[in-house]
Amino acid sequence: MKNAIRAITLASLAASALTIAAPAMAQEGEAAGPLDIEFTLAGVSDYRFRGISLSDKDPAFQPSLTVTHKSGLFVSAWASNVADNGGDDIEVDLTAGWSGTAGPVDVSISGIYYVYPGASGLDYVEALGSVGTGVGAGSVALNLGYVPSQNNTGNQDNVYVAVSGEYPLGETGLTLNGSFGIEDGAFADKKKDWSIGADYELAGFTLGVKYIDTAHTSGNPLGKAGAVFSVSKSF
């Protein structure tokens, strides 16, 4: 699906997600085990990936499961409904990587396999990296995605570079966020995308909204500016 859309054209920024942490299976007074398991649910009004709608501007449901070792190693599986991709209208992202800190710097390195069950010739792999740091009460990060040349990308590589950040507004429960990215290669020709938005904690729910826009998408209507809403709740 992404390949088909990008022919006319990772977090792109995901909408607010619901994280449900499984309780540690340890007795009181004992240290938690080496593994942390998180189950995540998210509902969004439009599944946008790096500025482009992959759900044809329709709502999407996006569950995920992440298992993290105390060493920083992690694996995850994430899924979403997508628009017609010539097969089952589902995307599954399988990720393995490591995240940790080096002084004031947060580092993450991973590989992701994009799978489209039932569709032919769309699956591909991408290497992801992120370096971030705190700025006052907020944080900023530099993100890089590299798709090596492979059969399902037309034997071309692809590069995506983005800057993202967020800033909580004191004890209001409101957090501002934004991003700017550039993509060039197999999926785009110097495409640009940007977003600005906010998340708000209310009565146990997380409500989110983002304004997303793109440039240099060869007139792709799925990249037109629009607002994306989300809602999530922790259990």
C-alpha positions as CSV (number, residue, x, y, z in Angstrom):
1,M,0.0,0.0,0.0
2,K,2.7,2.5,0.9
3,N,4.6,1.6,-2.2
4,A,1.6,2.1,-4.4
5,I,0.8,5.5,-2.8
6,R,4.4,6.6,-2.9
7,A,4.6,5.8,-6.5
8,I,2.5,8.9,-7.0
9,T,4.2,10.5,-4.2
10,L,8.1,4.9,10.4
11,A,7.1,8.0,13.9
12,S,6.0,10.1,10.6
13,L,4.3,11.1,13.5
14,A,1.8,8.7,15.0
15,A,-1.3,9.9,16.7
16,S,-1.6,9.6,20.4
17,A,-1.6,6.0,21.5
18,L,-2.9,4.1,24.4
19,T,-0.3,2.1,26.4
20,I,-1.4,-0.6,28.7
21,A,1.6,-2.0,30.7
22,A,1.3,-5.5,31.9
23,P,1.9,-5.8,35.7
24,A,5.2,-7.3,36.7
25,M,4.8,-10.9,37.7
26,A,6.8,-10.6,40.9
27,Q,5.9,-10.8,44.6
28,E,5.9,-7.8,46.8
29,G,9.4,-6.8,47.8
30,E,11.0,-8.5,44.8
31,A,12.5,-6.7,41.8
32,A,10.6,-6.7,38.6
33,G,11.6,-9.2,35.9
34,P,14.0,-8.3,33.1
35,L,11.1,-8.0,30.6
36,D,8.5,-5.2,30.2
37,I,5.5,-5.9,28.1
38,E,3.3,-3.1,26.7
39,F,0.0,-3.5,24.7
40,T,-0.9,-0.3,22.8
41,L,-4.2,0.7,21.3
42,A,-4.8,3.8,19.2
43,G,-7.7,5.2,17.2
44,V,-7.1,7.9,14.6
45,S,-9.3,9.8,12.2
46,D,-6.8,9.4,9.4
47,Y,-3.7,7.1,9.2
48,R,-0.9,9.5,8.0
49,F,2.6,8.2,7.3
50,R,5.1,10.9,6.7
51,G,2.3,13.3,5.6
52,I,0.5,10.9,3.3
53,S,-2.8,9.3,4.1
54,L,-2.6,5.5,3.9
55,S,-6.2,5.0,4.9
56,D,-7.7,7.2,2.1
57,K,-8.5,9.8,4.8
58,D,-10.7,7.3,6.7
59,P,-10.4,6.3,10.4
60,A,-7.9,3.6,11.4
61,F,-7.5,1.3,14.4
62,Q,-3.9,0.7,15.4
63,P,-3.0,-1.9,18.1
64,S,0.6,-2.9,19.0
65,L,2.6,-5.1,21.3
66,T,6.1,-4.2,22.5
67,V,8.4,-6.4,24.6
68,T,11.5,-4.6,26.1
69,H,14.4,-6.2,27.9
70,K,16.2,-4.3,30.7
71,S,19.3,-4.2,28.4
72,G,17.3,-1.9,26.0
73,L,16.7,-4.5,23.4
74,F,13.1,-4.6,22.2
75,V,10.7,-6.2,19.6
76,S,7.3,-5.0,18.6
77,A,4.4,-5.7,16.3
78,W,2.1,-2.9,15.1
79,A,-0.9,-3.1,12.8
80,S,-3.4,-0.8,11.1
81,N,-6.1,-0.9,8.5
82,V,-5.2,0.8,5.3
83,A,-6.9,1.6,2.0
84,D,-7.1,-0.8,-0.8
85,N,-3.7,-2.3,-1.5
86,G,-4.6,-5.1,-3.9
87,G,-5.0,-7.7,-1.1
88,D,-6.0,-7.7,2.6
89,D,-6.4,-4.1,3.7
90,I,-4.0,-4.5,6.6
91,E,-0.4,-3.3,7.4
92,V,1.7,-5.1,9.9
93,D,5.0,-3.5,11.1
94,L,7.5,-5.9,12.8
95,T,10.4,-4.1,14.6
96,A,13.5,-5.1,16.5
97,G,16.0,-2.8,18.0
98,W,17.8,-1.2,20.9
99,S,17.2,2.1,22.8
100,G,19.2,3.6,25.6
101,T,20.9,6.8,26.9
102,A,24.4,8.2,26.6
103,G,24.6,11.0,29.1
104,P,21.9,13.6,28.2
105,V,21.3,11.9,24.8
106,D,18.6,9.3,24.0
107,V,19.5,6.9,21.3
108,S,17.4,4.3,19.4
109,I,18.4,2.0,16.5
110,S,16.1,-0.5,14.9
111,G,15.0,-2.4,11.8
112,I,11.4,-2.6,10.6
113,Y,9.7,-5.0,8.2
114,Y,6.6,-3.6,6.6
115,V,4.2,-6.5,5.8
116,Y,1.0,-6.3,3.7
117,P,-0.7,-9.7,4.1
118,G,-2.5,-10.8,1.0
119,A,-0.8,-8.3,-1.3
120,S,2.0,-9.1,-3.7
121,G,5.3,-7.2,-4.1
122,L,4.7,-4.6,-1.4
123,D,6.7,-5.8,1.7
124,Y,10.0,-4.1,2.4
125,V,12.5,-3.4,5.2
126,E,13.8,-0.1,6.6
127,A,16.6,0.8,9.1
128,L,15.6,3.5,11.6
129,G,17.7,5.7,14.0
130,S,16.9,8.5,16.4
131,V,19.0,10.8,18.6
132,G,17.2,13.0,21.1
133,T,17.8,15.2,24.1
134,G,15.8,17.2,26.6
135,V,15.3,21.0,26.1
136,G,13.9,22.5,29.3
137,A,10.7,20.6,30.1
138,G,10.5,19.3,26.6
139,S,12.6,17.3,24.1
140,V,13.8,17.3,20.5
141,A,14.9,14.5,18.3
142,L,16.6,13.9,15.0
143,N,15.2,10.9,13.2
144,L,16.5,9.0,10.2
145,G,14.9,6.2,8.1
146,Y,16.9,4.4,5.3
147,V,15.4,1.9,2.9
148,P,18.1,-0.1,1.1
149,S,17.6,-1.0,-2.5
150,Q,15.4,-4.1,-2.8
151,N,13.1,-5.7,-5.3
152,N,9.9,-4.2,-3.8
153,T,11.2,-0.7,-4.0
154,G,12.1,-0.8,-7.7
155,N,15.8,-1.5,-6.8
156,Q,16.1,2.0,-5.4
157,D,17.0,3.2,-1.9
158,N,15.0,5.8,0.1
159,V,16.0,8.3,2.7
160,Y,13.8,10.1,5.3
161,V,15.2,12.7,7.7
162,A,13.0,14.5,10.3
163,V,13.2,16.7,13.3
164,S,10.5,16.3,16.0
165,G,9.8,17.8,19.4
166,E,7.3,18.1,22.2
167,Y,6.8,20.5,25.1
168,P,4.4,20.0,28.1
169,L,2.7,23.0,29.4
170,G,3.2,22.7,33.1
171,E,0.5,20.9,35.0
172,T,-2.2,21.7,32.5
173,G,-2.2,18.2,31.0
174,L,-1.5,19.8,27.6
175,T,1.6,18.8,25.5
176,L,2.5,20.6,22.3
177,N,4.3,18.7,19.5
178,G,5.6,19.2,16.0
179,S,7.7,17.8,13.3
180,F,9.4,18.5,9.9
181,G,10.6,15.8,7.5
182,I,12.2,15.4,4.0
183,E,12.0,12.2,2.0
184,D,13.8,11.4,-1.2
185,G,14.4,8.2,-3.3
186,A,12.2,5.3,-4.2
187,F,9.0,6.6,-2.5
188,A,9.3,10.4,-3.1
189,D,11.2,13.2,-4.9
190,K,12.4,15.6,-2.2
191,K,8.9,15.4,-0.6
192,K,8.5,17.5,2.6
193,D,6.0,17.0,5.4
194,W,5.3,18.9,8.6
195,S,2.9,18.8,11.5
196,I,1.9,20.8,14.6
197,G,-0.4,19.6,17.3
198,A,-1.3,18.9,20.9
199,D,-2.2,16.1,23.3
200,Y,-4.5,16.6,26.3
201,E,-5.1,14.3,29.3
202,L,-8.7,14.4,30.4
203,A,-10.5,12.0,32.8
204,G,-8.2,9.1,32.0
205,F,-8.3,9.7,28.2
206,T,-5.6,11.2,26.0
207,L,-7.1,13.4,23.3
208,G,-4.9,14.5,20.4
209,V,-5.1,16.7,17.3
210,K,-2.5,17.4,14.6
211,Y,-2.5,19.7,11.6
212,I,-0.5,17.9,8.8
213,D,0.6,19.2,5.4
214,T,3.1,18.2,2.6
215,A,4.9,19.7,-0.3
216,H,6.4,18.2,-3.5
217,T,4.0,15.2,-3.6
218,S,3.3,15.5,-7.4
219,G,-0.2,16.6,-6.7
220,N,-1.1,13.5,-4.7
221,P,-4.5,14.4,-3.1
222,L,-3.7,12.1,-0.1
223,G,-1.0,14.6,0.9
224,K,-3.3,17.6,1.1
225,A,-3.4,19.5,4.4
226,G,-5.8,18.3,7.1
227,A,-6.4,17.7,10.8
228,V,-6.0,14.3,12.3
229,F,-7.8,13.5,15.6
230,S,-7.1,10.7,18.1
231,V,-8.4,9.4,21.3
232,S,-6.9,6.9,23.7
233,K,-7.3,5.5,27.2
234,S,-5.2,3.6,29.6
235,F,-6.5,0.6,31.5
